[in-house]
Amino acid sequence: MTWTNEQIDVWMKPSKRTLMDANGDALVLEQTALFWEQFDELVDAGHFTVAQLIGFGNDTMEEFTLPFNLAIQDAVGHLYADRFA
């Protein structure tokens, strides 16, 4: 597949969202539009809840000693590829 520079620029634009984890605690997370696109598709398709994705991010953070923002990127990217790629 080939993407235009314009599409890549759109995907790389960061934005923040406030998410709720399984305990009802709010988490403010800044990620790229591409991340949010994949995150939303996983949730909207009914594969995972927001809280589950946060949990996978926490698990990845602990396993690989990554900061949470990178750990959830890794988790969502792998889960997305497993379901949709």
NORHUWO-V315305 format. One record per helix or strand of 3 or more residues. SS is the DSSP state (2 for helix, 1 for strand). FROM is the first residue (numbers start at 1). TO is the last residue. If there is no record, write none. Layout:
BEGIN
{{SS;FROM;TO} {SS;FROM;TO}}
END
This chain:
BEGIN
{{2;5;12} {1;14;20} {1;26;32} {2;33;44} {2;50;64} {2;68;84}}
END
